Amino acid sequence: SDLNIDIPKSSSVGLIGPSGSGKTTIIKLILGLLSPQEGSIKISNQNYSHTDLGYMPQQYALYEELSVSENLEIFSNLNNISKKSEVKKRSNDLLNLIELSDKAKELVHNLSGGMKQRLSMAIAMINNPQILLLDEPTVGIDPVLRESFWKHFKKLNENEITILITSHVMDDAMKCDKVIFFIEGTIVAYDTPVNLVKYTKTNNLGEAFVHIVNKGYKN
């Protein structure tokens, strides 16, 4: 389908839909991991470099037997950041941002699941991206950790990073600045969570989603 999405800079936008709806496919197309059958993918109506993007996959890929700082160093090198002073500064900045400075020397396999998720987020930001793509970042974590993650997401927005989050969790969707309802490769609605609930005259975003799938949406 022809997808044209206006995502405000420094915002968090949720790509919401059931499993198998095509959310991860969209992420992979943006990243260049898949090629569109026809047409092209542009950001701000321009071709873009993949160095403008950061990506956090559903399942983190970390070197478990290495320390947190060693992981950041390896991924810095993979992103063509090799000068030691630059690697150190970037790593320190990211560890401060995700509140893991005190775990810099800790081996990754000793970290909690939530800490590993935060480290994965830091790695996704190694190349100082303008846009961060997060694929189901809160799946399988408890409500307390989810709140902590959203605190970090908002901090990233304050640092002028735009975030696109795929999820099927409506609690996540409610925290986004805008939400895309996505079904079988098609955008069925795109608006703020408040407007979507108000338009459908429902009690919550989950009910709004069902209503829009059944009856459609006109902005």
KEPA-128618 format. One record per residue: residue number from 1; residue in one letter; x, y, z of N, C-alpha, C in turn. Coordinates in steps of 0.2 Angstrom, whole numbers, always signed. Atoms other than C-alpha are relative to their C-alpha. Layout:
N
  nr rest neast nnorth   nup caeast canorth  caup ceast cnorth   cup
 NUM    A     X      Y     Z      X       Y     Z     X      Y     Z
...
# end
This chain:
219
  nr rest neast nnorth   nup caeast canorth  caup ceast cnorth   cup
   1    S    +4     -6    +0     +0      +0    +0    +4     +6    +0
   2    D    -3     -6    +0     +5     +18    -2    +0     +3    +7
   3    L    +0     -3    -7    +10     +25   +15    +3     +6    +0
   4    N    -3     -7    +0    +13     +43   +18    -2     +3    +7
   5    I    +1     -1    -7    +15     +47   +36    +4     +7    +2
   6    D    -3     -6    -2    +18     +65   +43    +2     -1    +8
   7    I    -2     +1    -7    +28     +62   +60    +3     +6    +2
   8    P    -3     -6    -3    +32     +77   +70    +7     -1    +3
   9    K    -7     +1    -2    +50     +80   +74    +0     +0    +8
  10    S    -1     +1    -7    +55     +75   +92    -6     -2    +4
  11    S    +6     +2    -3    +39     +66   +95    +1     -8    +1
  12    S    +1     +7    +0    +34     +48   +99    -6     -2    -3
  13    V    +6     +2    +4    +23     +39   +87    -1     -7    +0
  14    G    +2     +7    -1    +15     +22   +90    -2     -3    -7
  15    L    +3     +4    +6    +13     +10   +75    -3     -6    +4
  16    I    +4     +5    -4     -1      -1   +83    -4     -4    -4
  17    G    +4     +5    +3     -8     -17   +77    +1     -7    +2
  18    P    +0     +7    -2    -11     -35   +80    +7     -4    -3
  19    S    -5     +4    +3     +3     -48   +77    -1     -2    -7
  20    G    +1     +2    +7     +5     -51   +59    -3     +5    -5
  21    S    +3     -5    +4     -2     -34   +53    +5     +3    -4
  22    G    -5     -3    +5    +15     -29   +45    +4     +6    +3
  23    K    -4     -6    -4    +22     -17   +59    +8     -1    -1
  24    T    -7     +2    +0    +39     -26   +59    +3     +1    -8
  25    T    -2     -1    +7    +39     -26   +40    +1     +7    -2
  26    I    -1     -7    +1    +37      -7   +39    +7     +2    +3
  27    I    -6     -2    -3    +52      -5   +51    +6     -3    -4
  28    K    -6     +3    +4    +63     -17   +40    +0     +4    -7
  29    L    +0     -4    +6    +58      -7   +25    +3     +6    +1
  30    I    -3     -6    -2    +63      +9   +33    +8     -1    +0
  31    L    -8     +2    -1    +80      +1   +38    +3     -2    -6
  32    G    -3     +3    +6    +83      -6   +21    +1     -7    +0
  33    L    -1     +7    -1    +83     -24   +27    -5     -4    -5
  34    L    +4     +3    +5    +69     -27   +15    -1     +6    -6
  35    S    +1     -5    +5    +66     -19    -2    -7     +0    -2
  36    P    +7     +0    +3    +49     -12    -8    -1     -3    -7
  37    Q    +1     +3    +6    +41     -21   -22    +0     +5    -6
  38    E    +0     -6    +4    +38      -4   -30    +1     +6    +4
  39    G    -1     -6    -4    +41     +14   -26    +6     +1    +4
  40    S    -6     -1    -4    +53     +21   -14    -2     +3    +7
  41    I    +1     -2    -7    +55     +26    +5    +4     +6    +1
  42    K    -3     -7    -1    +58     +44    +9    -2     +3    +7
  43    I    +2     -3    -6    +59     +54   +25    +1     +8    -1
  44    S    +0     -7    +2    +54     +72   +24    +0     +1    -8
  45    N    +0     +0    +8    +51     +69    +5    +7     +0    -3
  46    Q    -6     +0    +3    +69     +66    +3    +3     -7    +1
  47    N    -4     +6    -1    +81     +51    +1    +4     +1    +7
  48    Y    -3     +0    -7    +89     +47   +18    +6     -5    +0
  49    S    -6     +4    -1   +105     +39   +24    -2     -5    +6
  50    H    +2     +4    -6   +103     +24   +36    +4     +2    +6
  51    T    -3     -2    -6   +115     +32   +47    -4     +5    +4
  52    D    +5     -4    -3   +101     +44   +51    -5     -4    +5
  53    L    +5     +4    -3    +92     +29   +59    +3     -4    +6
  54    G    -2     +5    -5    +94     +19   +75    -6     -5    +1
  55    Y    +4     +6    -1    +86      +2   +78    +1     -4    +6
  56    M    +0     +5    -6    +81      -8   +93    -4     -6    -2
  57    P    +4     +5    +2    +75     -25   +88    -4     -3    +6
  58    Q    +4     +3    -5    +62     -36   +98    +5     -3    +5
  59    Q    -4     +4    -4    +76     -47  +104    +7     +3    +0
  60    Y    -6     -3    +1    +92     -39  +109    +6     -4    -2
  61    A    -6     +3    +2   +109     -44  +102    +6     +3    +3
  62    L    -6     -3    -4   +122     -41  +115    +5     -6    +1
  63    Y    -6     +4    -2   +139     -49  +119    -1     -1    +7
  64    E    +1     +1    -7   +134     -57  +135    +6     -1    +5
  65    E    -6     +2    -4   +152     -62  +141    +4     +6    +0
  66    L    -4     -6    +0   +158     -44  +138    -4     +5    +5
  67    S    +3     -5    -4   +155     -29  +149    -4     +5    -4
  68    V    +4     -5    +3   +143     -15  +146    +4     +5    -4
  69    S    -4     -5    +3   +156      -3  +141    +4     -3    -6
  70    E    -3     +4    +5   +165     -16  +130    -6     -1    -6
  71    N    +5     +1    +5   +148     -19  +121    -1     +7    -4
  72    L    +1     -7    +4   +146      +0  +117    +6     +1    -4
  73    E    -6     -1    +4   +164      +0  +111    +0     -4    -7
  74    I    +1     +4    +6   +161     -14   +99    -5     +3    -5
  75    F    +5     -2    +4   +145      -7   +92    +2     +7    -3
  76    S    -3     -6    +2   +154     +10   +91    +4     -1    -6
  77    N    -4     +1    +5   +167      +3   +80    -4     -3    -6
  78    L    +4     +2    +6   +154      -6   +69    -3     +6    -3
  79    N    +4     -6    +3   +146     +11   +66    +6     +6    -2
  80    N    -5     -4    +2   +163     +18   +61    +2     +6    +5
  81    I    -3     -4    -5   +167     +27   +77    +6     -4    +3
  82    S    -5     +3    -2   +184     +22   +81    +5     +4    +4
  83    K    -4     -4    -4   +193     +36   +89    -1     -1    +7
  84    K    +2     +2    -7   +195     +31  +107    -3     +5    +4
  85    S    +3     -5    -4   +191     +48  +115    -7     +1    -2
  86    E    +7     -1    +2   +175     +49  +104    -4     -6    +3
  87    V    +4     +6    -3   +170     +31  +109    -1     +1    +7
  88    K    +1     -1    -7   +173     +35  +127    -5     +5    +2
  89    K    +5     -5    -2   +163     +51  +127    -7     -2    -2
  90    R    +6     +2    +2   +149     +44  +117    -3     -5    +5
  91    S    +2     +5    -4   +148     +29  +128    -2     +3    +7
  92    N    +2     -4    -6   +148     +40  +144    -7     +4    +0
  93    D    +7     -4    +1   +134     +51  +137    -6     -5    +0
  94    L    +6     +5    +0   +123     +36  +133    -1     -3    +6
  95    L    +1     +3    -6   +126     +28  +149    -3     +4    +5
  96    N    +3     -5    -4   +121     +44  +158    -7     +0    -2
  97    L    +6     -1    +3   +106     +45  +147    -5     -6    +3
  98    I    +4     +6    -2   +100     +27  +151    +1     -2    +7
  99    E    -1     +1    -7   +105     +28  +169    +4     -7    +2
 100    L    -4     +6    -1   +118     +14  +168    +7     +1    +1
 101    S    -7     -2    -1   +134     +23  +172    +3     -5    +5
 102    D    -3     +5    -6   +137     +12  +188    +0     -7    -2
 103    K    -1     +7    +3   +136      -4  +177    +4     +0    -6
 104    A    -5     +0    +6   +149      +1  +164    +4     -6    +0
 105    K    -5     +6    +0   +161     -13  +170    -4     -7    +1
 106    E    +4     +6    -1   +147     -26  +173    +0     -4    -6
 107    L    +1     +4    +6   +146     -41  +162    -7     +0    -2
 108    V    +7     +0    +2   +130     -41  +152    -4     -6    +3
 109    H    +4     +5    -2   +125     -58  +157    -2     +1    +8
 110    N    +2     -2    -7   +124     -51  +175    -6     +5    +1
 111    L    +5     -5    +0   +112     -38  +170    -8     -3    +1
 112    S    +7     +2    +0    +93     -39  +173    -3     +1    -7
 113    G    +3     +0    +7    +81     -40  +158    -1     +8    -2
 114    G    +1     -7    +1    +77     -21  +160    +6     +3    -2
 115    M    -7     -3    +2    +95     -16  +160    +2     -2    -7
 116    K    -2     +2    +6    +98     -26  +145    -4     +4    -6
 117    Q    +4     -4    +5    +84     -17  +136    +3     +7    -1
 118    R    -3     -6    +0    +91      -1  +141    +7     +1    -4
 119    L    -6     +1    +4   +108      -6  +134    -1     +0    -7
 120    S    +2     +1    +7   +100     -11  +118    -2     +7    -3
 121    M    +2     -6    +2    +92      +6  +117    +6     +5    -1
 122    A    -6     -4    +1   +109     +14  +120    +4     -2    -6
 123    I    -3     +2    +6   +117      +4  +106    -3     +2    -6
 124    A    +4     -3    +6   +103      +9   +94    +2     +8    -1
 125    M    -1     -7    +0   +108     +27   +98    +8     +2    -1
 126    I    -7     -1    +1   +127     +25   +95    +2     +5    -5
 127    N    -2     -5    +5   +127     +34   +79    -4     +6    +0
 128    N    +4     -6    -1   +117     +48   +86    -5     +2    -5
 129    P    +5     +0    +5   +102     +45   +75    -5     +6    +1
 130    Q    +6     -5    -1    +88     +58   +71    -6     -4    +1
 131    I    +6     +4    -1    +75     +44   +71    +2     -7    +3
 132    L    -1     +6    -4    +74     +29   +83    -6     -4    -1
 133    L    +5     +5    +1    +65     +14   +78    +0     -6    +5
 134    L    +1     +4    -5    +59      +3   +92    -5     -6    -1
 135    D    +5     +5    +2    +51     -14   +88    -2     -4    +6
 136    E    +3     +3    -6    +40     -20  +103    +5     +1    +6
 137    P    -5     -1    -6    +52     -12  +116    -2     -2    +7
 138    T    +2     +2    -7    +41     -16  +131    -3     -7    +0
 139    V    +3     +6    -1    +35     -33  +127    +4     -4    +5
 140    G    -3     +4    -5    +37     -45  +141    +3     +3    +6
 141    I    -3     -3    -6    +42     -32  +154    -6     +2    +5
 142    D    +5     -1    -5    +32     -28  +170    -2     +8    -1
 143    P    +2     -7    +0    +22     -11  +172    +4     +5    +3
 144    V    -5     -5    -3    +35      -3  +183    +5     +1    -5
 145    L    -6     -1    +5    +49      -6  +170    -3     +4    -6
 146    R    +3     -4    +6    +37      +0  +156    +0     +7    +2
 147    E    +0     -7    -1    +35     +16  +165    +7     +3    +0
 148    S    -7     -2    +0    +54     +18  +167    +2     +1    -7
 149    F    -2     -1    +7    +56     +15  +148    -3     +6    -3
 150    W    +3     -6    +3    +43     +28  +144    +4     +7    +3
 151    K    -4     -5    -2    +53     +40  +155    +6     +2    -4
 152    H    -6     -1    +5    +68     +37  +144    -2     +2    -7
 153    F    +3     -2    +7    +58     +38  +128    -1     +8    +0
 154    K    +2     -7    +0    +52     +56  +133    +7     +4    +1
 155    K    -6     -4    -1    +70     +61  +138    +3     +0    -7
 156    L    -2     +0    +7    +75     +56  +120    -3     +5    -4
 157    N    +3     -6    +4    +62     +67  +113    +2     +7    +2
 158    E    -2     -6    -2    +68     +81  +123    +7     +1    -3
 159    N    -6     -1    +3    +85     +78  +115    -1     +0    -8
 160    E    +1     -1    +7    +77     +80   +98    +0     -6    -4
 161    I    +0     +6    +4    +76     +62   +93    -8     -2    -1
 162    T    +7     +2    +2    +60     +56   +84    +0     -8    +1
 163    I    +0     +7    -2    +54     +39   +90    -6     -3    -4
 164    L    +6     +4    +3    +43     +26   +80    +0     -6    +3
 165    I    +1     +6    -4    +37     +12   +91    -5     -4    -3
 166    T    +5     +5    +2    +29      -4   +85    -2     -3    +7
 167    S    +2     +4    -6    +18     -12   +98    -8     -2    -1
 168    H    +7     +2    -1     +1     -21  +102    -2     +1    +6
 169    V    +2     -2    -6     +0     -14  +119    -3     +7    +1
 170    M    +4     -6    +0    -13      -1  +121    +3     +5    +6
 171    D    -3     -4    -5     -4      +6  +137    +5     +4    -3
 172    D    -6     -3    +4    +11     +10  +126    -3     +6    -5
 173    A    +3     -4    +5     -1     +18  +113    -2     +7    +3
 174    M    +3     -6    -4     -9     +30  +126    +6     +5    +1
 175    K    -6     -4    -2     +9     +37  +130    +3     +3    -6
 176    C    -3     -3    +6    +13     +41  +112    -4     +7    -2
 177    D    +3     -7    +2    +10     +59  +105    -5     -1    -6
 178    K    +5     +2    +5     +1     +51   +90    +1     -7    -1
 179    V    +0     +7    +1     -4     +34   +85    -3     -2    -7
 180    I    +2     +3    +6     -5     +24   +69    -4     -6    +1
 181    F    +3     +7    +0    -18     +10   +68    +1     -3    -6
 182    F    -3     +3    +6    -11      -2   +56    -3     -7    -1
 183    I    +3     +6    +1    -21     -17   +49    +2     -3    -7
 184    E    -2     +3    +7    -14     -29   +35    +3     +4    -5
 185    G    -4     -4    +5     -2     -17   +28    -4     +7    -2
 186    T    +4     -6    +2    -15      -2   +28    -1     +4    +6
 187    I    +1     -4    -5    -16     +13   +39    -8     +2    +0
 188    V    +7     -1    -1    -34     +14   +46    -1     +6    +4
 189    A    +1     -6    -4    -32     +29   +57    +7     +3    +2
 190    Y    -6     -4    -2    -18     +42   +62    -2     +6    +4
 191    D    +2     -6    -4    -21     +54   +76    +2     -1    +7
 192    T    -2     +0    -6    -18     +58   +94    -4     -5    +4
 193    P    +4     +5    -4    -24     +44  +107    -6     +4    +2
 194    V    +6     -3    -3    -36     +57  +115    -5     +1    -6
 195    N    +5     -1    +5    -44     +61   +98    -3     -6    -3
 196    L    +3     +6    +2    -46     +43   +93    -5     -3    +5
 197    V    +5     +2    -5    -55     +39  +109    -6     +5    +0
 198    K    +6     -5    +0    -66     +55  +108    -4     -1    -7
 199    Y    +4     +1    +7    -70     +52   +89    -5     -6    +1
 200    T    +4     +6    +0    -76     +34   +93    -5     +0    +5
 201    K    +5     +0    -6    -85     +39  +109    +1     -7    +4
 202    T    -1     +6    -3    -77     +24  +117    +4     +2    +7
 203    N    -3     -1    -7    -69     +22  +135    +7     +0    +0
 204    N    -8     +0    +0    -51     +18  +130    +2     -1    -7
 205    L    -3     +0    +7    -39     +16  +115    -2     -7    -3
 206    G    +1     +7    +3    -42      -3  +114    -7     -1    -3
 207    E    +7     -1    +3    -61      +0  +111    +0     +4    -6
 208    A    +0     -5    +6    -57     +14   +99    +3     -4    -6
 209    F    -3     +4    +5    -46      +2   +89    -5     -5    -3
 210    V    +5     +5    +2    -60     -11   +88    -5     +4    -4
 211    H    +5     -4    +3    -72      +2   +83    +2     +3    -7
 212    I    -3     -3    +7    -61     +10   +69    +1     -6    -5
 213    V    -1     +6    +5    -57      -8   +62    -7     -2    -3
 214    N    +7     +2    +2    -76     -11   +61    -3     +5    -4
 215    K    +5     -6    +3    -83      +6   +56    +4     +5    -4
 216    G    -4     -5    +3    -68     +16   +49    +1     +6    +4
 217    Y    -2     -6    -3    -61     +33   +53    +1     +5    -5
 218    K    -1     -6    +5    -62     +50   +45    +3     +6    +5
 219    N    -3     -6    -4    -50     +64   +52    -3     +6    -2
# end
